């Protein structure tokens, strides 16, 4: 028999209609599981024999979650239990079952709120279908290794419970993005920081054509007296909030840092924050949106001209 650690994990997800099966499967999929809903039982062996999906690492086994309920073609509790026993006897699979339960009154309310018909009571009150389905599924509930009662759980709370039990150390995909305000703000940023208060290398002719990836520019920006204070506070904030995003199951988190042109200060800060977060155990991906963009000389010069005019007016008034 193969070693337990090498066996493919299969989770049978079943339970009462309206108790949260779809939410559970979506949560598992976001956590990296392969999920299939309402697969006809006669096709199970074909599914297990199929090659891994395109882009999946060769030889690696993703955990598989299969949704089964009273709507599944060929559904019968004894047939499902026999299928699970057969899979276990093969020795290649670690098979467990999750049963999602819910009180009848809560299920009736959910069907009334969504205006959907119960699959076993298309022409009768939902209560009749709920009672019939509970009777059909009772053998599966007794045999299930995991039972979750969603009566008092919101959708978000159910997702957190699924991640806690089955998703292990789920981590949001974190992107740190630098950009230039002159070319528009990114639409997909979850958090955005304006770094234009830092001293600008653009005004140093020796640094203008370099970027925040060059040591001289980094040294110039990091020499600003406010740099360490500001970046340190941003670092502390991100270390506080990023774990919460993961706990809430947010698949993608984008943190954006902007400066005028997106080539100097924002790039420098993005690289520095990435370095600090990696040291703290995070795994950010870096993207520099405007690093290769042409210099916006006209835009910068207008800002400089405006600043000079204001200073001249102030001097003349004194």
LOVOVO-674492 format. One record per residue: residue in three letters; x, y, z of N, C-alpha, C, O in turn. Coordinates in steps of 0.02 Angstrom, whole numbers, plus 50000, padded with zeros to 5 digits. Layout:
// LOVOVO-674492
ALAXYZXYZXYZXYZ
...
***
This chain:
// LOVOVO-674492
UNK500424994050000500005000050000500445006250000500935006550037
UNK500275011349959500675017349957500695020850024500225020250063
UNK501225024450036501285028350097500705033350102500505036250051
UNK500445034450163499875038950172500005045850145499565048950115
UNK500615048350155500785055050133500775055750057500715061250031
UNK500835049950020500865050149947500195048749915500125049449854
UNK499685046849955499035045449927498665051849908498725056949942
UNK498285051549853497895057249831497315058349879496955053749895
UNK497225064549902496685066249947496055067849908496065071849862
UNK495515064549926494855065749895494365067449951494305063850000
UNK494015073049943493505075049990492835074949956492725078549908
UNK492385070749980491695070549955491305075949993491235075550054
UNK491045080849956490665086249987489925085149971489725085349913
UNK489535084150023488825082850015488445086350070488735089850111
UNK487795085550069487385088750120486735091350091486575090250033
UNK486365094750133485705097250114485755102950064486195107250070
UNK485315103050016485305108549967485175115150003484695115750042
UNK485605120049991485545126450024485965127150087485965132350119
UNK486325121850104486725122050166487435124750154487795125950203
UNK487625125750090488275128950078488765124850037489365126050039
UNK488525119949998488985115849959489355119949906489955119149898
UNK488995124249871489315128249819489845132949849490385133649821
UNK489685135949905490165140349939490785136349960491345138749954
UNK490675130449985491225126150007491685124449949492295124849955
UNK491395122449892491805120549834492195126549807492775125849787
UNK491875132449805492235138349782492815140049828493355142049805
UNK492705139249893493245140749941493825135949933494405138049936
UNK493675129649924494205124649914494575125949849495185125149846
UNK494215127749797494535129249733495015135149740495565134949713
UNK494805140449776495235146149787495855144249827496375147449821
UNK495795139049868496355136849909496805131949872497285129349902
UNK496665130549808497115126349769496865119249756497215115349724
UNK496265117649780495985111049766495715110749695495525115849666
UNK495705104749667495325103549606494615101749626494525097349669
UNK494115104949598493425103749620492985101749561493065104349505
UNK492525097149574492035094949524491365094349559491315091349613
UNK490855097249529490195097049561489715092849520489695093249459
UNK489325088749556488795084649526489055080349469488735079749416
UNK489625077349479489895072649430489485066149431489415063249485
UNK489225063849374488895057349373489355051949400489935051549379
UNK489115047949445489545043149480489895038349432490455036149446
UNK489575036749376489875032049328490505034949295490895031249265
UNK490605041549301491185044749270491765045749318492275048549299
UNK491695043549380492215044949430492875041749410493395045049414
UNK492875035449389493505032149371493845035749312494455036249310
UNK493445038149265493725041749208494055048249232494575050149207
UNK493745051649280494025057749308494695056349342495175059949332
UNK494725051149382495335049649419495895047449372496485048249388
UNK495715044549315496235042249268496465047749221496975046949187
UNK496115053349220496285058749173496925062149195497075062449255
UNK497325064649147497945068149164497795074649200497245077249196
UNK498305077249234498225083549270498065089149222498265088949163
UNK497695094349245497525099949201498145103449175498675103149206
UNK498085106749117498645110349087498905115649135498525119149167
UNK499565116149139499885120949183500015118249253500335121549293
UNK499765112149267499875109149333500525105349332500685101949283
UNK500905105849386501565102749389501515095149380501105091849411
UNK501935092549336501945085449323502145081549385502615083349420
UNK501755076249399501915072049456501625074449521501595070649569
UNK501415080749525501125083349586500385081849587500055081849535
UNK500115080449646499425078649653499045084149689499195085649747
UNK498555087149655498115091949689497585088149727497365082749706
UNK497385090849783496835087949820496195088849780496095093949748
UNK495765083849782495165083849741494545083949785494475079949831
UNK494085088649771493445089049806492895087649755492865090649702
UNK492445082949772491905081049728491235082649762491085079949816
UNK490845086949731490185088649758489665083649736489585082349676
UNK489295080949784488775076049769488165077749812488235078949873
UNK487575077849782486965078749821486395075249786486505071249740
UNK485795076649807485215073049781485095074349707484725070549675
UNK485395079549679485315081049607485805077149564485715076949503
UNK486305073949594486815070349556486515064349521486145060449552
UNK486655063549457486395057849420486645051349450487245050449462
UNK486185046749462486355040349492486425040649567486705036049598
UNK486165046049598486245046849670485865041449709485275040049695
UNK486215038549756485925034049806486435033549862487025032449849
UNK486225034349923486695034549979487115028249983487715028649993
UNK486795022349974487185016149979487695015549922488225012649931
UNK487515018249863487985018049806488595022449821489155020549805
UNK488485028149850489035032749866489475029749919490095030049914
UNK489185026749970489585023650023489995017849995490565016750015
UNK489705014049948490065008549917490635011249875491185008349873
UNK490515016849840491045019949799491625022149843492205021049826
UNK491475025249900492005027549946492405021549972493015021749976
UNK492045016149990492385010150015492845007249961493405004949976
UNK492615007349898493015004649844493645008849833494195006049823
UNK493585015449836494165019749828494675018549883495275018249871
UNK494435017749944494895016550000495245009749993495835009150010
UNK494885004849968495174998149960495744998049910496184993749913
UNK495735002749862496265002849812496935004849843497465003249815
UNK496915008349899497535010249932497875016349903498385018649930
UNK497615019049848497935024749815497645031449838497915036749825
UNK497075031049874496715037149890496565037649964496395032749997
UNK496625043749989496385045350056495725048950048495695054650024
UNK495175045550066494505048050052494155049850118494115045850164
UNK493895056050120493495058250177492865061450150492815063250091
UNK492375062150194491735065150173491565070850220491615070350281
UNK491345076450190491105082250226490355082850214490125082950157
UNK489975083150268489245083850263489055090750289489215092550346
UNK488695094550247488455101150265487725100750286487285099150246
UNK487605102150350486945101650379486665108650391487035113550389
UNK486015109050403485695115450418484995114050443484675109150422
UNK484755118250487484075117250514483555118550459483675122450413
UNK482985115150465482465115850416482195122850410482065125250355
UNK482105126250467481835133050466482295137850430482065142250393
UNK482955137150440483435141550406483435140050331483465144750291
UNK483405133650312483385132050241482755134750208482785137350152
UNK482185134350242481575137150214481645144650203481425147250152
UNK481945148150251482045155350244482505156950186482375161650148
UNK483045152950178483505154150122483165153250055483275157150009
UNK482745148050050482385146949986481885152549974481785154549917
UNK481575155050026481095160550018481455166949997481195170649955
UNK482045168150025482415174350009482685174149938482685179349904
UNK482915168349915483205167849848482685166449794482825166849734
UNK482075164649817481525163049771481685157149726481425156649670
UNK482115152749749482275146749712481835140949736481595140949793
UNK481735136049693481345130149711481825124749737482385124049713
UNK481595121149786481985115449811481995110049758481475108549729
UNK482575106949745482615101949690482155095849700481995092549651
UNK481955094449762481515088749774480795090949788480375086849808
UNK480655097249777479965099749788479815105149737479675110849755
UNK479845103349674479745108349621479025110949619478905116549598
UNK478545106849641477845108849640477515108449709476905108149715
UNK477945108249761477685107749829478065112749873478565115549850
UNK477865113849934478225118349980478945115849991479065109849991
UNK479395120550001480095118750011480185114050070480625109750070
UNK479765114750122479825110550181479765103150164480105099050194
UNK479345101450114479265094450095479915091850064480125086250079
UNK480225095850021480855093849990481415093250041481815088650037
UNK481445097750088481965097550140481905091150181482405087850195
UNK481285089450201481185083450240481365077150201481685072650228
UNK481175076950137481335071150095482085070450086482355064950091
UNK482425076050073483145075850062483515073850125483995070050122
UNK483285076250182483615074450245483575066850256484045063750281
UNK483015064050238482925056750245483405053050198483715048050218
UNK483455055350136483895052050087484635052350107485015047650095
UNK484825057950138485535059150152485755056850222486345057150237
UNK485295054750262485475052950331486035047750335486475048450378
UNK486055042550292486615037850295487285041150283487795039250312
UNK487305046250239487925049750226488125054050286488725054450303
UNK487645057050318487805061150377488115056750432488595058850464
UNK487845050850442488115046350494488815044050477489225042950522
UNK488965043350412489615040650392490145046050383490735044450377
UNK489955052350382490415057750367490925058850423490755058750482
UNK491555059850402492085061550451492035068750475492245070450531
UNK491745073050433491675080150450490955082250440490655080950388
UNK490665085450490489995088150486490015095550507490265097250560
UNK489755099850463489725107050479488995109150474488675108250423
UNK488735111850529488055114550530488095121950514488365125950552
UNK487815123850457487865130850434487275135150456487195140750431
UNK486855132650501486255136250521486405143250545486055148050527
UNK486935144050585487105150550614487705153750581487995158450609
UNK487905151250523488505153850490488315158250430487895156350389
UNK488635163950426488585167950365489025164650311489405160050326
UNK488955166950249489375164150196490115165150212490515160550201
UNK490295170950238490985172350254491235167850311491795165350309
UNK490805166750361491005162550418491085155250395491535151750420
UNK490665153050349490745146250322491395145550284491755140550291
UNK491565150550244492195150450208492795149950256493255146050244
UNK492775153750309493315153550358493375146750390493925144250402
UNK492805143550405492805136950435493095131750387493475127350407
UNK492925132350323493195127650273493945128550266494315123650265
UNK494165134750263494885135950258495245133350320495785130450314
UNK494955134350378495275132050440495355124450440495875121850462
UNK494855120850416494875113550419495275110350362495615105350371
UNK495215113350302495475109850243495995113550202496345110450162
UNK496045120050210496475123850165497175124850192497605127450156
UNK497315122950252497985123850280498165131150284497755135250305
UNK498775132850264499025139750270498865143550205499315144950165
UNK498235145250195498035149050136498345155950139498325159250191
UNK498635158250083498945164850080498725168350017498755165549962
UNK498505174550024498305178549966498905179449920499475179649942
UNK498775179949855499295181649807499405189149811498965193149794
UNK500005191049833500155198049847500575201149791501105198449773
UNK500345206749764500715210449713500865217449739500415220949762
UNK501495219449735501695226249751501815229849684502225227749644
UNK501465235349674501455238649609501695245949616501445249649658
UNK502175247849574502365254949570502025257949509501925254549459
UNK501855264449512501515267649456501625275149459501865277849509
UNK501465278549405501505285849402500815288949400500405287149358
UNK500685293549445500035296949446499905300549380499325301249360
UNK500435302949348500345306549285500035302249231499765304849182
UNK500065295649238499785291049189499165287549215498945282549186
UNK498885290049268498265287249295498385282249350498895278849352
UNK497905281849396497975277249453497755270249432497315269649389
UNK498045265049461497835258249444497135256749472496975258749528
UNK496735253349433496045252049454495985246249502495495245849539
UNK496475241849503496405235749542496765235949608496855230749640
UNK496985241849630497365242349693496905241749753496385245049756
UNK497085237549801496715237049863496955242249914496555244849953
UNK497595243749913497895248949955498345253249910498695250549867
UNK498335259749920498725264149879499075269349922498775272449966
UNK499725270349909500125275149947500445280149900500755278249850
UNK500375286549916500655292049876501345293849904501405296249960
UNK501865292649863502555293849886502845300349859503445301249860
UNK502425304749834502675310949804502935315949855503215321149836
UNK502855314549920503135319049970503895318049978504235322350007
UNK504165312549952504885311249957505255315649906504985317549855
UNK505885317049922506295321149876506365317449809506455311449807
UNK506325321349755506255318449688506915318449650507205323749637
UNK507175312549633507805312049595507765315249525508275316549494
UNK507165316449501507085319349435507455325949429507705327749376
UNK507495329649484507795336349482508555336149486508875341449484
UNK508835330249493509555329449490509735326949420509545321349401
UNK510085330949381510225329149312510605322549306510545319049256
UNK511005320849357511385314649355510945308549366511115302949347
UNK510365309549397509925303949415509305303449371508965298349372
UNK509165308649333508535309049297508415303049252507855300449250
UNK508915300849216508815295449169508885288549200508805283449166
UNK509045288249265509065281849299508375280349329507905284249321
UNK508325274649363507685272649393507785270649466508355270349491
UNK507235269149498507265266949568507605260249577507695258149634
UNK507785256849524508165250649529508915251949534509295247549553
UNK509135258049517509845259749518510055261949588509695265749621
UNK510635259549611510865261149680510895268549695510725270649751
UNK511105272649647511165279849660510495282949674510425287249718
UNK509985280949636509315283649647509035281149714508725285049751
UNK509135274849728508895272149792509225275949850508885277749899
UNK509865277149846510205280749900509935287749907509855290249963
UNK509785291049851509525297849852508835297949887508715302149931
UNK508395293449867507715293249895507735291349969507385294350010
UNK508135286349986508155283950055508505288750102508465288050163
UNK508855293650074509185298750115508695304050140508865308050183
UNK508085304150112507585308850135507435307450209507325301750227
UNK507445312550252507325311550323506655308150340506595304950392
UNK506155308850295505505305750307505455298650282504975295150297
UNK505955296350244505905289850212505805284250263505315280550259
UNK506245283650311506215278150358505585278350401505275273250414
UNK505385284350422504775284950462504165282550422503765278650447
UNK504095285150361503515283450320503505276150300503005272650307
UNK504075273750274504105266750251504035261950309503735256650302
UNK504305263750367504235259450425503515258750447503295253350466
UNK503135264350444502435264050462502025260150411501565256450429
UNK502185260850347501845256850295501995249450305501545245250300
UNK502615247850320502805240850332502405237950390502135232450385
UNK502355241750445501975239350503501245238350486500935233450508
UNK500955242950447500255242350428500145236050386499675232250399
UNK500575234850337500485229050293500565222550332500195217750319
UNK501035222250377501115216250418500495214850460500365209150478
UNK500135220150477499525219350517498935217150475498565212650495
UNK498835220250416498225218950378498265213150329497755210050314
UNK498865211650303498915206350253498675199550279498335195950242
UNK498855197650341498595191250365497825191050369497525185750359
UNK497525196750383496795196950386496485195750317495975192450311
UNK496805198550265496565197350197496575189750182496105187150152
UNK497105186450204497155179250192496625175450232496315170750207
UNK496525177550294496015174250336495315174950305494905170350310
UNK495195180550273494545181650242494485178550173493965179050140
UNK495035175350150495015171750086495085176150025494875174049970
UNK495355182050032495455186349973496015183449931496585183049954
UNK495855181349870496335177749829496905182249806497485180149805
UNK496755188549788497265193049761497255199649800496725202549812
UNK497845201949819497915208349853498455212349816499005210049806
UNK498275218449796498745222849762498855229149803498385232649821
UNK499495230449819499695236449856500085240849808500605238749782
UNK499845246849796500145251249746500505257149778500265260049827
UNK501075258949749501465264649772501565269349712501815267349660
UNK501345275649720501375280249664501835286149675501905288549732
UNK502135288549621502485295049621502275298549557501805296349524
UNK502605303749538502385307649481502425303649416501915302849381
UNK503025301249399503115297749336503135290149342503085286649291
UNK503205287549402503215280349413503875277049397503895271049383
UNK504435280949399505085278149380505605278549436506105274949435
UNK505495282949485506015284049537505765282149607505905276649631
UNK505405286649638505225285749708504775279649719504895275649765
UNK504255278949678503805273249687504155266649677504025261749712
UNK504615266349629504995260249616505445258549675505475252849697
UNK505775263649701506225262649758505835260049819506045255249851
UNK505275263149834504875261149892504595254149882504595250149929
UNK504355252649823504085245949809504615240649821504475235549853
UNK505215241749796505755236849805505925236049880506045230549904
UNK505935241549916506115241349987505575237850029505735233850073
UNK504945239350015504405236050051504405228550035504285224450080
UNK504535226749973504565219649955505115216149993505025210550018
UNK505695219349999506255216350036506065215150109506205209850137
UNK505735220050139505555219450210505005214150221505025210450270
UNK504525213850175503995208850182504255201750172504035197150206
UNK504725200950125505025194250116505395192150179505365186250198
UNK505735196850210506085195250273505595193250328505785189650374
UNK504975195550322504465193950372504055187750354503595185850390
UNK504235184450298503905178250281503365178750227503055173650211
UNK503255184650199502765185350145503105183950077503715183650072
UNK502685182950026502955181349960502665185949907502265183749865
UNK502865192249908502585197049859502885196249790503455194249781
UNK502475197949740502705198649671502745206149656502305209949676
UNK503265208249620503375215349606503185216849534503365213049488
UNK502835222349524502685224749456502795232249454502545235949496
UNK503185234449403503315241649395502965243949331503225242949276
UNK502385246949339501965248449281502285253349232502225252449172
UNK502615258549257502855263849214503615264349212503895269549193
UNK503955259049231504685259249233504985260649164505485264149159
UNK504685257849113504935258749045504595264449007504725265448948
UNK504165268149041503815273649008504295279448995504785280349030
UNK504135283348943504555289048927504495294348982503985294849016
UNK505025298148991505025303549040504475308549022504395310348964
UNK504125310849073503605315849063503895322749077503695326049125
UNK504375324849036504725331149048504245336949051504285341249095
UNK503785337149003503325342849001502915343249065502805348649092
UNK502685337449089502285337349150502695339649210502465343749249
UNK503305336949216503735338749272503915346149268503915349649319
UNK504065348549208504265355549201503695360349217503815365749244
UNK503085358349201502515362449220502465363049295502335368349322
UNK502575357349329502535357449402503095361849430502975365649478
UNK503695361449401504255365449425504125372849410504275377149453
UNK503865374449350503715381349333503195384249380503265390049402
UNK502685380349396502175382649441502455383849510502295388849543
UNK502895379249533503205380049599503635386349600503625389949650
UNK504025387549547504455393449544504045399849545504235404749578
UNK503495399949508503065405749506502785407449574502755413249594
UNK502575402249610502305403349677502835406049724502705410549764
UNK503455403349718503985405649761504165412949745504285416849790
UNK504165414649679504315421549659503795426449686503955431849709
UNK503155424349682502635428649707502705429749783502595435249808
UNK502895424249817502995424949889503565429649905503515433549953
UNK504105429349865504685433649878504515440949864504735445349901
UNK504135442149810503965449049793503495452149844503515458149856
UNK503065448049873502595450749922502935452749987502665456750026
UNK503525449850000503895451650060504335457750048504685459950094
***
